[in-house]
Amino acid sequence: MDLDNAIENKDIYVILSSFSDDCEIELLGIMLTGKEGARRWINWLYKHLAEIKFFPVTLMVDGYTFFEEFIVKAKLHNGVEIQSKIN
């Protein structure tokens, strides 16, 4: 939840501190690696979304692997509201 809250609050320092130097993030079929990959992901996110809110569906942790399935509700910069999945 700390990571979700940091993303919602646009706290880039906390977001990046949540990832290891050798992390892998898969986003829309693209693999991003390391803290630079995490920074690219978060820059992309804020470039397109004015507001974002996460609603966790499934959380799994196994050793150093973290998986989260969530519903995203967001607002674009032009005011249009979007949602990733209907409840």
N, C-alpha and C positions, 0 to 999 in steps of 0.2 A: 504494500500500500504506500510505502514511503516513495517508491519510484513513481507510481501513478500520481500521487499528490505533487511531486516535484515537476512532473510533466505538465500537469494542469496549471501549476503556478509559474511555469516557465523559469524554474530555478536550474539553470544550465550546470552550475557547479555541482549540485546534488545529483543531477541526472548523470553526468559524466563520472562522478565518483562511484556510481552504482555498477559500472562496467570495468572489467579487467582489461589489461593491455592486449590480451590475446582473445578477447571475446569475439563472437560471431553473431551477427544479427541478420536474420533473413526477413526481408521486407519486399513484398510483391515480386517474389522470385529472384530478388537481387541479394547477394551475400555481401554484407559490409563487415569489415574486421577491425578490431582494436578500437581504442578511444577515438581515433580519427573517423572510423566508420560510424561510431555512435554520434559523433559531432555532425557528420554529414546527414544522418538520419534526422536528428533533432532540428537542424537547420531547414531541411526539406519540410518537416512537419509544420514549423512555425511560418514558413513562407506561404503555405497554403491555408492554414487554419488560424483564425483569430482567437477562437476559444475551443477547448477540448475537455471532455469529461469521459472517464473510463468507468465501466460497470463490469467488474470481474464475473466471469462465468465459471471458469476452471483454472485452478492454480496447481502446478505440480513442481516439486523440487526433488531432484535426485542427485546427490553429491554436488557437483559444480554446474549442473544443468538446471535451468529455470525455464518453465513453459507457462505462459498465461494466455488463455482465451478470454476475450472481453468484447463487450459491446462498446462502440465509440459513438458518442453524441458530440457533434461539433458544429461550430458556426464558421462559415467562410468569411473572408474579409468584406464581401459585399452584403453580408447579413443573412444569406441563405443558410438554413439549418439542415444538417444531414445526420443520418444514423447508419451505422454499419450493418445492423441486424435488427429485425423487428422482434420485440419481446413476444 
